[in-house]
Amino acid sequence: MTGEDLPRVAGPVPGPASRGWVDRLARHECPAITARRARRAEALGVADTDPIVWVESRGSNVRDADGNVFVDLVAGFGVASVGHRHPRVVAAGQAQLGVLPHAMGDVYPDPNRIRLLEALARHTGLPQAILGSSGSDAVEAALKTARVASGRDGVVAFTGAYHGLSYGALAVTGYKAGAFQAPFAGQLGPHVRRRPFGGDLGPMDGVGAVLVEPIQGRGGVRVPPPGWLAGLRAACDAAGAVLIFDEVFVGFGRTGRWFAHQHEGVVPDLLCLGKGMAAGFPISACVGRREVMEAWGASRGEALHTQTFLGNPVGCAMAAACIQVIEDEALVERSAELGAWLAERLAAFGPVRGRGLMLGLELPDALGVSRRLLERGFITLPAGEGAEVLQLSPPLTVARAQLDAFLDTLGEVL
Ligand SMILES: Cc1ncc(COP(=O)(O)O)c(C=O)c1O
């Protein structure tokens, strides 16, 4: 696999080897995690809904247990920003693994963490950060920081928002709330006020934080109306509330700017980052303004917010390398240019949403189309509350020829 290969699929998808692994998986993994065969296969008009089992990746390619080669047009949930297994990111991780795989979070730092914090400050313009291991961690850190800084419990969050599934993040997640939140509603607290994404903010009394994705990802690649984010900024300033942008999905060049909020020129108080930050290591950050972060006060030896793996040296080394690759390979500019080209081509098939290489194609049957594309070697995902959108968030390094082949296949599948 070069990373720029076109799909090579021989036989059924999934093949027998993937199927064997999935049977073993089903015996030992909680059944709520991985969707299994025949659940919806008939309704989708496809042979199967069992997953393929990934064994190798490179660039925009993934190889499964049966040796089939796919083009990953969602970058593994947006993680493979610079492509899967980018040599410079891998080298940084391997070198660090051989020297110091773990430091001691809030107690004993290491230089990689300090270098990463400096890089985050340089690129976001926000000088201080709390590192975490997942996007949800970044959201939890932002919500707690906003509570400390504002002194108020109320949080405004939006319809269709996806912020993760840990308890604090789940409380603000609006996407498929009936499924994700309902069983836990009694444990989620009464502090969240849900407002329409792109709509009216409503009264701000008692509100200490407004949390929003500048472009919704899982909610259906939804771009708010121009000026709406600036309105949120003004409302937060007037009310003394903290404005949090969740760019876990859309940060680091995905939308054709380093960060999606830069399209609108609106600066948040806190910014949540994750996914594509290290292109394959679970690491995230809540980055923020100094005055807001300083509301925590200085640690007196017992950090009020931390975790065992905070600032893991391997993750920090990989993230710093990944950010440098985005810069050196001019991937933000590439995302803008290639994204505009792709959006234009996709418009032949239906309405297109998004910016840069964060795109959604509105289709009546995105779920079924996504499955049929998988059978032809292209990995995509449905997005939106009603799976009304085919989500495309490929590596920013995806080859033009891979996109050309995808567009041809999409035409055939439709
Ligand atoms: C915008 C946004 N925020 C937060 C999260 C949660 O991240 P994680 O799944 O790493 O906890 C996601 C994940 O899809 C996301 O898209």
The ligand as an SDF file (V2000), in Angstrom:
LIG
                    3D

 16 16  0  0  0  0  0  0  0  0999 V2000
  -17.1440   17.7300   17.9210 C   0  0  0  0  0  0  0  0  0  0  0  0
  -16.7980   16.5630   18.7890 C   0  0  0  0  0  0  0  0  0  0  0  0
  -16.5500   16.7670   20.0900 N   0  0  0  0  0  0  0  0  0  0  0  0
  -16.2170   15.7690   20.9200 C   0  0  0  0  0  0  0  0  0  0  0  0
  -16.1400   14.4690   20.4620 C   0  0  0  0  0  0  0  0  0  0  0  0
  -15.8080   13.3680   21.4180 C   0  0  0  0  0  0  0  0  0  0  0  0
  -14.5320   12.9000   21.1710 O   0  0  0  0  0  0  0  0  0  0  0  0
  -14.0950   11.4510   21.7050 P   0  0  0  0  0  0  0  0  0  0  0  0
  -14.9250   10.4570   20.9860 O   0  0  0  0  0  0  0  0  0  0  0  0
  -12.6280   11.3810   21.3620 O   0  0  0  0  0  0  0  0  0  0  0  0
  -14.3230   11.4540   23.1760 O   0  0  0  0  0  0  0  0  0  0  0  0
  -16.3770   14.2070   19.1090 C   0  0  0  0  0  0  0  0  0  0  0  0
  -16.3030   12.8350   18.5710 C   0  0  0  0  0  0  0  0  0  0  0  0
  -16.7740   12.5190   17.5120 O   0  0  0  0  0  0  0  0  0  0  0  0
  -16.7180   15.2740   18.2530 C   0  0  0  0  0  0  0  0  0  0  0  0
  -16.9850   15.0700   16.9500 O   0  0  0  0  0  0  0  0  0  0  0  0
  1  2  1  0
  2  3  1  0
  2 15  2  0
  3  4  2  0
  4  5  1  0
  5  6  1  0
  5 12  2  0
  6  7  1  0
  7  8  1  0
  8  9  2  0
  8 10  1  0
  8 11  1  0
 12 13  1  0
 12 15  1  0
 13 14  2  0
 15 16  1  0
M  END
$$$$
